[in-house]
């Protein structure tokens, strides 16, 4: 079963990578760029067949390793 974990900086946390992307886009001539936030997407292929258990396992993985929960939030989607 495929699971997608999306990790993003929490609101209010400085995001230098997002700022750099925003400035680069403006430098390339793209107008109307507001705040840019950069995160990461981790796709997992799990052997679990129960969607609820797969989601719970991925959430535990995110809490323990994939996200720094002090400064990042995460979302888990089961495909």
PyMOL Python script that loads the backbone (N, CA, C, O; Angstrom):
from pymol import cmd

cmd.read_pdbstr("""\
ATOM      1  N   UNK A   1       0.847  -1.174   0.000  1.00  0.00           N
ATOM      2  CA  UNK A   1       0.000   0.000   0.000  1.00  0.00           C
ATOM      3  C   UNK A   1       0.890   1.235   0.000  1.00  0.00           C
ATOM      4  O   UNK A   1       1.847   1.325   0.769  1.00  0.00           O
ATOM      5  N   UNK A   2       0.562   2.185  -0.873  1.00  0.00           N
ATOM      6  CA  UNK A   2       1.356   3.414  -0.949  1.00  0.00           C
ATOM      7  C   UNK A   2       0.831   4.441   0.049  1.00  0.00           C
ATOM      8  O   UNK A   2      -0.373   4.624   0.227  1.00  0.00           O
ATOM      9  N   UNK A   3       1.789   5.096   0.688  1.00  0.00           N
ATOM     10  CA  UNK A   3       1.483   6.152   1.644  1.00  0.00           C
ATOM     11  C   UNK A   3       2.371   7.341   1.300  1.00  0.00           C
ATOM     12  O   UNK A   3       3.559   7.183   1.020  1.00  0.00           O
ATOM     13  N   UNK A   4       1.776   8.537   1.325  1.00  0.00           N
ATOM     14  CA  UNK A   4       2.537   9.756   1.064  1.00  0.00           C
ATOM     15  C   UNK A   4       2.551  10.607   2.327  1.00  0.00           C
ATOM     16  O   UNK A   4       1.502  10.899   2.901  1.00  0.00           O
ATOM     17  N   UNK A   5       3.746  11.002   2.754  1.00  0.00           N
ATOM     18  CA  UNK A   5       3.921  11.868   3.914  1.00  0.00           C
ATOM     19  C   UNK A   5       4.440  13.212   3.405  1.00  0.00           C
ATOM     20  O   UNK A   5       5.510  13.286   2.800  1.00  0.00           O
ATOM     21  N   UNK A   6       3.681  14.261   3.653  1.00  0.00           N
ATOM     22  CA  UNK A   6       4.087  15.610   3.261  1.00  0.00           C
ATOM     23  C   UNK A   6       4.514  16.353   4.519  1.00  0.00           C
ATOM     24  O   UNK A   6       3.750  16.462   5.478  1.00  0.00           O
ATOM     25  N   UNK A   7       5.743  16.864   4.505  1.00  0.00           N
ATOM     26  CA  UNK A   7       6.311  17.559   5.658  1.00  0.00           C
ATOM     27  C   UNK A   7       6.566  19.008   5.258  1.00  0.00           C
ATOM     28  O   UNK A   7       7.206  19.278   4.242  1.00  0.00           O
ATOM     29  N   UNK A   8       6.059  19.935   6.065  1.00  0.00           N
ATOM     30  CA  UNK A   8       6.214  21.363   5.785  1.00  0.00           C
ATOM     31  C   UNK A   8       6.634  22.098   7.055  1.00  0.00           C
ATOM     32  O   UNK A   8       6.307  21.665   8.160  1.00  0.00           O
ATOM     33  N   UNK A   9       7.363  23.219   6.902  1.00  0.00           N
ATOM     34  CA  UNK A   9       7.668  24.032   8.082  1.00  0.00           C
ATOM     35  C   UNK A   9       6.364  24.561   8.687  1.00  0.00           C
ATOM     36  O   UNK A   9       5.430  24.912   7.966  1.00  0.00           O
ATOM     37  N   UNK A  10       6.317  24.612  10.002  1.00  0.00           N
ATOM     38  CA  UNK A  10       5.134  25.168  10.663  1.00  0.00           C
ATOM     39  C   UNK A  10       5.020  26.658  10.368  1.00  0.00           C
ATOM     40  O   UNK A  10       6.016  27.327  10.091  1.00  0.00           O
ATOM     41  N   UNK A  11       3.801  27.163  10.432  1.00  0.00           N
ATOM     42  CA  UNK A  11       3.565  28.587  10.249  1.00  0.00           C
ATOM     43  C   UNK A  11       4.366  29.360  11.287  1.00  0.00           C
ATOM     44  O   UNK A  11       4.368  29.014  12.469  1.00  0.00           O
ATOM     45  N   UNK A  12       5.041  30.402  10.840  1.00  0.00           N
ATOM     46  CA  UNK A  12       5.829  31.228  11.746  1.00  0.00           C
ATOM     47  C   UNK A  12       7.283  30.797  11.856  1.00  0.00           C
ATOM     48  O   UNK A  12       8.099  31.526  12.421  1.00  0.00           O
ATOM     49  N   UNK A  13       7.618  29.635  11.331  1.00  0.00           N
ATOM     50  CA  UNK A  13       9.006  29.163  11.353  1.00  0.00           C
ATOM     51  C   UNK A  13       9.708  29.708  10.117  1.00  0.00           C
ATOM     52  O   UNK A  13       9.175  29.621   9.011  1.00  0.00           O
ATOM     53  N   UNK A  14      10.891  30.266  10.295  1.00  0.00           N
ATOM     54  CA  UNK A  14      11.675  30.801   9.193  1.00  0.00           C
ATOM     55  C   UNK A  14      11.933  29.703   8.166  1.00  0.00           C
ATOM     56  O   UNK A  14      12.308  28.587   8.524  1.00  0.00           O
ATOM     57  N   UNK A  15      11.730  30.023   6.889  1.00  0.00           N
ATOM     58  CA  UNK A  15      11.925  29.061   5.806  1.00  0.00           C
ATOM     59  C   UNK A  15      12.876  29.667   4.778  1.00  0.00           C
ATOM     60  O   UNK A  15      12.421  30.216   3.775  1.00  0.00           O
ATOM     61  N   UNK A  16      14.196  29.578   5.008  1.00  0.00           N
ATOM     62  CA  UNK A  16      15.149  30.202   4.082  1.00  0.00           C
ATOM     63  C   UNK A  16      15.103  29.592   2.677  1.00  0.00           C
ATOM     64  O   UNK A  16      15.317  30.302   1.694  1.00  0.00           O
ATOM     65  N   UNK A  17      14.831  28.312   2.571  1.00  0.00           N
ATOM     66  CA  UNK A  17      14.744  27.685   1.254  1.00  0.00           C
ATOM     67  C   UNK A  17      13.545  28.241   0.480  1.00  0.00           C
ATOM     68  O   UNK A  17      13.652  28.523  -0.714  1.00  0.00           O
ATOM     69  N   UNK A  18      12.424  28.395   1.147  1.00  0.00           N
ATOM     70  CA  UNK A  18      11.251  28.979   0.511  1.00  0.00           C
ATOM     71  C   UNK A  18      11.513  30.411   0.064  1.00  0.00           C
ATOM     72  O   UNK A  18      11.116  30.808  -1.031  1.00  0.00           O
ATOM     73  N   UNK A  19      12.189  31.195   0.925  1.00  0.00           N
ATOM     74  CA  UNK A  19      12.523  32.577   0.568  1.00  0.00           C
ATOM     75  C   UNK A  19      13.422  32.611  -0.662  1.00  0.00           C
ATOM     76  O   UNK A  19      13.210  33.424  -1.562  1.00  0.00           O
ATOM     77  N   UNK A  20      14.427  31.733  -0.710  1.00  0.00           N
ATOM     78  CA  UNK A  20      15.348  31.691  -1.848  1.00  0.00           C
ATOM     79  C   UNK A  20      14.604  31.330  -3.136  1.00  0.00           C
ATOM     80  O   UNK A  20      14.867  31.912  -4.189  1.00  0.00           O
ATOM     81  N   UNK A  21      13.680  30.376  -3.055  1.00  0.00           N
ATOM     82  CA  UNK A  21      12.889  29.999  -4.228  1.00  0.00           C
ATOM     83  C   UNK A  21      12.044  31.181  -4.696  1.00  0.00           C
ATOM     84  O   UNK A  21      11.971  31.460  -5.893  1.00  0.00           O
ATOM     85  N   UNK A  22      11.405  31.878  -3.751  1.00  0.00           N
ATOM     86  CA  UNK A  22      10.591  33.043  -4.100  1.00  0.00           C
ATOM     87  C   UNK A  22      11.406  34.119  -4.794  1.00  0.00           C
ATOM     88  O   UNK A  22      10.970  34.678  -5.800  1.00  0.00           O
ATOM     89  N   UNK A  23      12.596  34.416  -4.262  1.00  0.00           N
ATOM     90  CA  UNK A  23      13.462  35.431  -4.876  1.00  0.00           C
ATOM     91  C   UNK A  23      13.922  34.990  -6.262  1.00  0.00           C
ATOM     92  O   UNK A  23      13.976  35.803  -7.184  1.00  0.00           O
ATOM     93  N   UNK A  24      14.252  33.711  -6.416  1.00  0.00           N
ATOM     94  CA  UNK A  24      14.693  33.203  -7.715  1.00  0.00           C
ATOM     95  C   UNK A  24      13.569  33.295  -8.743  1.00  0.00           C
ATOM     96  O   UNK A  24      13.815  33.655  -9.894  1.00  0.00           O
ATOM     97  N   UNK A  25      12.349  32.977  -8.343  1.00  0.00           N
ATOM     98  CA  UNK A  25      11.220  33.077  -9.264  1.00  0.00           C
ATOM     99  C   UNK A  25      11.006  34.526  -9.706  1.00  0.00           C
ATOM    100  O   UNK A  25      10.757  34.793 -10.882  1.00  0.00           O
ATOM    101  N   UNK A  26      11.105  35.454  -8.755  1.00  0.00           N
ATOM    102  CA  UNK A  26      10.978  36.874  -9.106  1.00  0.00           C
ATOM    103  C   UNK A  26      12.090  37.287 -10.057  1.00  0.00           C
ATOM    104  O   UNK A  26      11.854  38.035 -11.006  1.00  0.00           O
ATOM    105  N   UNK A  27      13.313  36.797  -9.804  1.00  0.00           N
ATOM    106  CA  UNK A  27      14.447  37.104 -10.672  1.00  0.00           C
ATOM    107  C   UNK A  27      14.272  36.564 -12.082  1.00  0.00           C
ATOM    108  O   UNK A  27      14.843  37.102 -13.030  1.00  0.00           O
ATOM    109  N   UNK A  28      13.494  35.516 -12.222  1.00  0.00           N
ATOM    110  CA  UNK A  28      13.217  34.945 -13.539  1.00  0.00           C
ATOM    111  C   UNK A  28      12.042  35.640 -14.232  1.00  0.00           C
ATOM    112  O   UNK A  28      11.656  35.264 -15.339  1.00  0.00           O
ATOM    113  N   UNK A  29      11.482  36.645 -13.578  1.00  0.00           N
ATOM    114  CA  UNK A  29      10.424  37.423 -14.204  1.00  0.00           C
ATOM    115  C   UNK A  29       9.009  37.010 -13.850  1.00  0.00           C
ATOM    116  O   UNK A  29       8.055  37.535 -14.426  1.00  0.00           O
ATOM    117  N   UNK A  30       8.849  36.086 -12.921  1.00  0.00           N
ATOM    118  CA  UNK A  30       7.504  35.688 -12.507  1.00  0.00           C
ATOM    119  C   UNK A  30       6.970  36.713 -11.520  1.00  0.00           C
ATOM    120  O   UNK A  30       7.597  36.988 -10.497  1.00  0.00           O
ATOM    121  N   UNK A  31       5.810  37.276 -11.833  1.00  0.00           N
ATOM    122  CA  UNK A  31       5.215  38.310 -10.987  1.00  0.00           C
ATOM    123  C   UNK A  31       4.149  37.691 -10.090  1.00  0.00           C
ATOM    124  O   UNK A  31       3.664  36.588 -10.342  1.00  0.00           O
ATOM    125  N   UNK A  32       3.800  38.420  -9.048  1.00  0.00           N
ATOM    126  CA  UNK A  32       2.701  38.001  -8.185  1.00  0.00           C
ATOM    127  C   UNK A  32       3.045  36.863  -7.249  1.00  0.00           C
ATOM    128  O   UNK A  32       2.152  36.136  -6.815  1.00  0.00           O
ATOM    129  N   UNK A  33       4.314  36.688  -6.927  1.00  0.00           N
ATOM    130  CA  UNK A  33       4.729  35.631  -6.015  1.00  0.00           C
ATOM    131  C   UNK A  33       4.559  36.133  -4.587  1.00  0.00           C
ATOM    132  O   UNK A  33       5.156  37.136  -4.197  1.00  0.00           O
ATOM    133  N   UNK A  34       3.746  35.434  -3.819  1.00  0.00           N
ATOM    134  CA  UNK A  34       3.596  35.758  -2.400  1.00  0.00           C
ATOM    135  C   UNK A  34       4.593  34.940  -1.592  1.00  0.00           C
ATOM    136  O   UNK A  34       5.718  34.705  -2.032  1.00  0.00           O
ATOM    137  N   UNK A  35       4.181  34.518  -0.434  1.00  0.00           N
ATOM    138  CA  UNK A  35       5.057  33.704   0.413  1.00  0.00           C
ATOM    139  C   UNK A  35       5.258  32.327  -0.225  1.00  0.00           C
ATOM    140  O   UNK A  35       4.313  31.729  -0.741  1.00  0.00           O
ATOM    141  N   UNK A  36       6.473  31.841  -0.184  1.00  0.00           N
ATOM    142  CA  UNK A  36       6.807  30.514  -0.696  1.00  0.00           C
ATOM    143  C   UNK A  36       7.308  29.679   0.474  1.00  0.00           C
ATOM    144  O   UNK A  36       8.188  30.109   1.220  1.00  0.00           O
ATOM    145  N   UNK A  37       6.750  28.493   0.633  1.00  0.00           N
ATOM    146  CA  UNK A  37       7.176  27.560   1.678  1.00  0.00           C
ATOM    147  C   UNK A  37       7.675  26.294   0.984  1.00  0.00           C
ATOM    148  O   UNK A  37       7.017  25.781   0.079  1.00  0.00           O
ATOM    149  N   UNK A  38       8.814  25.799   1.399  1.00  0.00           N
ATOM    150  CA  UNK A  38       9.384  24.590   0.803  1.00  0.00           C
ATOM    151  C   UNK A  38       9.361  23.466   1.829  1.00  0.00           C
ATOM    152  O   UNK A  38       9.711  23.666   2.992  1.00  0.00           O
ATOM    153  N   UNK A  39       8.952  22.304   1.394  1.00  0.00           N
ATOM    154  CA  UNK A  39       8.902  21.141   2.269  1.00  0.00           C
ATOM    155  C   UNK A  39       9.411  19.920   1.538  1.00  0.00           C
ATOM    156  O   UNK A  39      10.215  20.022   0.612  1.00  0.00           O
ATOM    157  N   UNK A  40       8.936  18.772   1.962  1.00  0.00           N
ATOM    158  CA  UNK A  40       9.355  17.535   1.312  1.00  0.00           C
ATOM    159  C   UNK A  40       8.198  16.548   1.294  1.00  0.00           C
ATOM    160  O   UNK A  40       7.310  16.582   2.146  1.00  0.00           O
ATOM    161  N   UNK A  41       8.231  15.670   0.303  1.00  0.00           N
ATOM    162  CA  UNK A  41       7.231  14.615   0.173  1.00  0.00           C
ATOM    163  C   UNK A  41       7.978  13.288   0.192  1.00  0.00           C
ATOM    164  O   UNK A  41       8.928  13.091  -0.567  1.00  0.00           O
ATOM    165  N   UNK A  42       7.551  12.391   1.050  1.00  0.00           N
ATOM    166  CA  UNK A  42       8.149  11.063   1.155  1.00  0.00           C
ATOM    167  C   UNK A  42       7.079  10.052   0.792  1.00  0.00           C
ATOM    168  O   UNK A  42       6.023  10.010   1.423  1.00  0.00           O
ATOM    169  N   UNK A  43       7.343   9.236  -0.223  1.00  0.00           N
ATOM    170  CA  UNK A  43       6.404   8.190  -0.620  1.00  0.00           C
ATOM    171  C   UNK A  43       6.923   6.860  -0.090  1.00  0.00           C
ATOM    172  O   UNK A  43       8.085   6.504  -0.290  1.00  0.00           O
ATOM    173  N   UNK A  44       6.049   6.142   0.583  1.00  0.00           N
ATOM    174  CA  UNK A  44       6.405   4.856   1.181  1.00  0.00           C
ATOM    175  C   UNK A  44       5.547   3.750   0.581  1.00  0.00           C
ATOM    176  O   UNK A  44       4.348   3.933   0.368  1.00  0.00           O
ATOM    177  N   UNK A  45       6.148   2.635   0.317  1.00  0.00           N
ATOM    178  CA  UNK A  45       5.414   1.446  -0.103  1.00  0.00           C
ATOM    179  C   UNK A  45       5.430   0.501   1.095  1.00  0.00           C
ATOM    180  O   UNK A  45       6.474  -0.042   1.456  1.00  0.00           O
ATOM    181  N   UNK A  46       4.269   0.313   1.705  1.00  0.00           N
ATOM    182  CA  UNK A  46       4.156  -0.520   2.896  1.00  0.00           C
ATOM    183  C   UNK A  46       3.490  -1.844   2.549  1.00  0.00           C
ATOM    184  O   UNK A  46       2.661  -1.910   1.641  1.00  0.00           O
ATOM    185  N   UNK A  47       3.854  -2.892   3.269  1.00  0.00           N
ATOM    186  CA  UNK A  47       3.232  -4.204   3.032  1.00  0.00           C
ATOM    187  C   UNK A  47       1.882  -4.311   3.720  1.00  0.00           C
ATOM    188  O   UNK A  47       1.117  -5.235   3.442  1.00  0.00           O
ATOM    189  N   UNK A  48       1.582  -3.385   4.608  1.00  0.00           N
ATOM    190  CA  UNK A  48       0.297  -3.370   5.318  1.00  0.00           C
ATOM    191  C   UNK A  48      -0.852  -3.225   4.322  1.00  0.00           C
ATOM    192  O   UNK A  48      -0.770  -2.418   3.396  1.00  0.00           O
ATOM    193  N   UNK A  49      -1.922  -4.003   4.505  1.00  0.00           N
ATOM    194  CA  UNK A  49      -3.074  -3.928   3.595  1.00  0.00           C
ATOM    195  C   UNK A  49      -4.258  -3.167   4.184  1.00  0.00           C
ATOM    196  O   UNK A  49      -5.170  -2.780   3.452  1.00  0.00           O
ATOM    197  N   UNK A  50      -4.254  -2.950   5.486  1.00  0.00           N
ATOM    198  CA  UNK A  50      -5.328  -2.196   6.146  1.00  0.00           C
ATOM    199  C   UNK A  50      -4.981  -0.706   6.079  1.00  0.00           C
ATOM    200  O   UNK A  50      -3.973  -0.294   6.654  1.00  0.00           O
ATOM    201  N   UNK A  51      -5.792   0.118   5.390  1.00  0.00           N
ATOM    202  CA  UNK A  51      -5.480   1.537   5.248  1.00  0.00           C
ATOM    203  C   UNK A  51      -5.310   2.271   6.583  1.00  0.00           C
ATOM    204  O   UNK A  51      -4.432   3.125   6.706  1.00  0.00           O
ATOM    205  N   UNK A  52      -6.120   1.956   7.560  1.00  0.00           N
ATOM    206  CA  UNK A  52      -6.019   2.630   8.863  1.00  0.00           C
ATOM    207  C   UNK A  52      -4.692   2.296   9.544  1.00  0.00           C
ATOM    208  O   UNK A  52      -4.050   3.169  10.128  1.00  0.00           O
ATOM    209  N   UNK A  53      -4.293   1.042   9.465  1.00  0.00           N
ATOM    210  CA  UNK A  53      -3.019   0.640  10.075  1.00  0.00           C
ATOM    211  C   UNK A  53      -1.831   1.221   9.315  1.00  0.00           C
ATOM    212  O   UNK A  53      -0.830   1.603   9.921  1.00  0.00           O
ATOM    213  N   UNK A  54      -1.941   1.290   7.992  1.00  0.00           N
ATOM    214  CA  UNK A  54      -0.877   1.881   7.185  1.00  0.00           C
ATOM    215  C   UNK A  54      -0.720   3.361   7.528  1.00  0.00           C
ATOM    216  O   UNK A  54       0.397   3.859   7.667  1.00  0.00           O
ATOM    217  N   UNK A  55      -1.847   4.056   7.663  1.00  0.00           N
ATOM    218  CA  UNK A  55      -1.787   5.482   8.020  1.00  0.00           C
ATOM    219  C   UNK A  55      -1.185   5.666   9.404  1.00  0.00           C
ATOM    220  O   UNK A  55      -0.349   6.548   9.604  1.00  0.00           O
ATOM    221  N   UNK A  56      -1.598   4.848  10.354  1.00  0.00           N
ATOM    222  CA  UNK A  56      -1.066   4.941  11.720  1.00  0.00           C
ATOM    223  C   UNK A  56       0.445   4.681  11.736  1.00  0.00           C
ATOM    224  O   UNK A  56       1.188   5.365  12.440  1.00  0.00           O
ATOM    225  N   UNK A  57       0.894   3.691  10.961  1.00  0.00           N
ATOM    226  CA  UNK A  57       2.322   3.380  10.908  1.00  0.00           C
ATOM    227  C   UNK A  57       3.105   4.553  10.308  1.00  0.00           C
ATOM    228  O   UNK A  57       4.163   4.924  10.817  1.00  0.00           O
ATOM    229  N   UNK A  58       2.577   5.133   9.223  1.00  0.00           N
ATOM    230  CA  UNK A  58       3.252   6.265   8.584  1.00  0.00           C
ATOM    231  C   UNK A  58       3.280   7.487   9.504  1.00  0.00           C
ATOM    232  O   UNK A  58       4.267   8.222   9.527  1.00  0.00           O
ATOM    233  N   UNK A  59       2.212   7.706  10.256  1.00  0.00           N
ATOM    234  CA  UNK A  59       2.200   8.819  11.208  1.00  0.00           C
ATOM    235  C   UNK A  59       3.261   8.624  12.282  1.00  0.00           C
ATOM    236  O   UNK A  59       3.923   9.582  12.682  1.00  0.00           O
ATOM    237  N   UNK A  60       3.428   7.394  12.751  1.00  0.00           N
ATOM    238  CA  UNK A  60       4.465   7.114  13.749  1.00  0.00           C
ATOM    239  C   UNK A  60       5.856   7.320  13.151  1.00  0.00           C
ATOM    240  O   UNK A  60       6.745   7.852  13.815  1.00  0.00           O
ATOM    241  N   UNK A  61       6.044   6.901  11.898  1.00  0.00           N
ATOM    242  CA  UNK A  61       7.323   7.119  11.214  1.00  0.00           C
ATOM    243  C   UNK A  61       7.622   8.613  11.100  1.00  0.00           C
ATOM    244  O   UNK A  61       8.753   9.051  11.313  1.00  0.00           O
ATOM    245  N   UNK A  62       6.599   9.381  10.763  1.00  0.00           N
ATOM    246  CA  UNK A  62       6.779  10.830  10.635  1.00  0.00           C
ATOM    247  C   UNK A  62       7.137  11.462  11.970  1.00  0.00           C
ATOM    248  O   UNK A  62       8.033  12.304  12.039  1.00  0.00           O
ATOM    249  N   UNK A  63       6.442  11.061  13.034  1.00  0.00           N
ATOM    250  CA  UNK A  63       6.729  11.612  14.367  1.00  0.00           C
ATOM    251  C   UNK A  63       8.142  11.256  14.833  1.00  0.00           C
ATOM    252  O   UNK A  63       8.817  12.077  15.454  1.00  0.00           O
ATOM    253  N   UNK A  64       8.586  10.040  14.537  1.00  0.00           N
ATOM    254  CA  UNK A  64       9.865   9.564  15.062  1.00  0.00           C
ATOM    255  C   UNK A  64      11.074   9.894  14.186  1.00  0.00           C
ATOM    256  O   UNK A  64      12.192   9.993  14.692  1.00  0.00           O
ATOM    257  N   UNK A  65      10.861  10.068  12.865  1.00  0.00           N
ATOM    258  CA  UNK A  65      12.017  10.262  11.991  1.00  0.00           C
ATOM    259  C   UNK A  65      11.810  11.271  10.866  1.00  0.00           C
ATOM    260  O   UNK A  65      12.669  12.123  10.643  1.00  0.00           O
ATOM    261  N   UNK A  66      10.705  11.193  10.166  1.00  0.00           N
ATOM    262  CA  UNK A  66      10.556  11.945   8.924  1.00  0.00           C
ATOM    263  C   UNK A  66      10.351  13.438   9.120  1.00  0.00           C
ATOM    264  O   UNK A  66      10.707  14.225   8.243  1.00  0.00           O
ATOM    265  N   UNK A  67       9.790  13.843  10.240  1.00  0.00           N
ATOM    266  CA  UNK A  67       9.539  15.264  10.506  1.00  0.00           C
ATOM    267  C   UNK A  67      10.136  15.654  11.852  1.00  0.00           C
ATOM    268  O   UNK A  67      10.126  14.875  12.805  1.00  0.00           O
ATOM    269  N   UNK A  68      10.648  16.857  11.906  1.00  0.00           N
ATOM    270  CA  UNK A  68      11.068  17.443  13.181  1.00  0.00           C
ATOM    271  C   UNK A  68       9.834  18.176  13.708  1.00  0.00           C
ATOM    272  O   UNK A  68       9.573  19.317  13.327  1.00  0.00           O
ATOM    273  N   UNK A  69       9.082  17.515  14.582  1.00  0.00           N
ATOM    274  CA  UNK A  69       7.776  18.039  14.986  1.00  0.00           C
ATOM    275  C   UNK A  69       7.850  19.337  15.787  1.00  0.00           C
ATOM    276  O   UNK A  69       6.818  19.953  16.052  1.00  0.00           O
ATOM    277  N   UNK A  70       9.040  19.757  16.172  1.00  0.00           N
ATOM    278  CA  UNK A  70       9.180  21.050  16.846  1.00  0.00           C
ATOM    279  C   UNK A  70       8.959  22.175  15.836  1.00  0.00           C
ATOM    280  O   UNK A  70       8.320  23.178  16.157  1.00  0.00           O
ATOM    281  N   UNK A  71       9.479  22.017  14.623  1.00  0.00           N
ATOM    282  CA  UNK A  71       9.402  23.084  13.625  1.00  0.00           C
ATOM    283  C   UNK A  71       8.651  22.696  12.351  1.00  0.00           C
ATOM    284  O   UNK A  71       8.437  23.539  11.480  1.00  0.00           O
ATOM    285  N   UNK A  72       8.248  21.424  12.236  1.00  0.00           N
ATOM    286  CA  UNK A  72       7.576  20.966  11.032  1.00  0.00           C
ATOM    287  C   UNK A  72       6.249  20.282  11.371  1.00  0.00           C
ATOM    288  O   UNK A  72       6.095  19.674  12.431  1.00  0.00           O
ATOM    289  N   UNK A  73       5.311  20.398  10.455  1.00  0.00           N
ATOM    290  CA  UNK A  73       4.064  19.650  10.560  1.00  0.00           C
ATOM    291  C   UNK A  73       4.066  18.630   9.424  1.00  0.00           C
ATOM    292  O   UNK A  73       4.831  18.751   8.468  1.00  0.00           O
ATOM    293  N   UNK A  74       3.203  17.629   9.543  1.00  0.00           N
ATOM    294  CA  UNK A  74       3.144  16.633   8.489  1.00  0.00           C
ATOM    295  C   UNK A  74       1.705  16.201   8.243  1.00  0.00           C
ATOM    296  O   UNK A  74       0.829  16.342   9.097  1.00  0.00           O
ATOM    297  N   UNK A  75       1.496  15.671   7.043  1.00  0.00           N
ATOM    298  CA  UNK A  75       0.205  15.148   6.638  1.00  0.00           C
ATOM    299  C   UNK A  75       0.451  13.791   5.992  1.00  0.00           C
ATOM    300  O   UNK A  75       1.388  13.639   5.208  1.00  0.00           O
ATOM    301  N   UNK A  76      -0.380  12.805   6.313  1.00  0.00           N
ATOM    302  CA  UNK A  76      -0.247  11.457   5.756  1.00  0.00           C
ATOM    303  C   UNK A  76      -1.468  11.161   4.894  1.00  0.00           C
ATOM    304  O   UNK A  76      -2.605  11.360   5.320  1.00  0.00           O
ATOM    305  N   UNK A  77      -1.217  10.679   3.673  1.00  0.00           N
ATOM    306  CA  UNK A  77      -2.282  10.287   2.752  1.00  0.00           C
ATOM    307  C   UNK A  77      -2.035   8.842   2.331  1.00  0.00           C
ATOM    308  O   UNK A  77      -0.919   8.478   1.962  1.00  0.00           O
ATOM    309  N   UNK A  78      -3.077   8.027   2.388  1.00  0.00           N
ATOM    310  CA  UNK A  78      -2.994   6.643   1.925  1.00  0.00           C
ATOM    311  C   UNK A  78      -3.553   6.595   0.516  1.00  0.00           C
ATOM    312  O   UNK A  78      -4.666   7.054   0.260  1.00  0.00           O
ATOM    313  N   UNK A  79      -2.770   6.036  -0.397  1.00  0.00           N
ATOM    314  CA  UNK A  79      -3.207   5.970  -1.805  1.00  0.00           C
ATOM    315  C   UNK A  79      -3.903   4.653  -2.092  1.00  0.00           C
ATOM    316  O   UNK A  79      -4.338   4.417  -3.220  1.00  0.00           O
TER     317      UNK A  79
END
""", "prot")
cmd.dss("prot")
cmd.show_as("cartoon", "prot")
cmd.util.cbc("prot")
cmd.orient("prot")
